[in-house]
Amino acid sequence: HVQLVESGGGSVQAGGSLRLSCAASGYSYFRFWMGWFRQAPGLEREGVAAIYTGGGDAYYADSVKGRFSMSEDNAKNTVYLQMDSLKPEDTAMYYCAADPDVSRGFWFRPDQYADWGQGTQVTVS
């Protein structure tokens, strides 16, 4: 049974920073994709960043490039999303997702991921 647990959300003023964490457990794969998605009220869920664990490159949505950084700690099966220079439009519920088989060119599509966390709220004012 795969479990993804996010933490680190909260409220921050514009220009501030937050770091989200997502701990994965129950995966039998050595390497797999992990992604961060967000969904604001009334909008579709969108891909923010993704990484192929075990040293793969990270991918980012254009809207967060240069401000967000995704990293991993393999020993803890945990990925992080460092969010700097936050803007009010970054306000959303942020979700962690995982899947062993994601098409690299479609990392940003929610339908590529089978497993999801419960979400953590990020509010920027």
Disulfide bonds with the S-S distance in Angstrom:
Cys22-Cys96 2.00
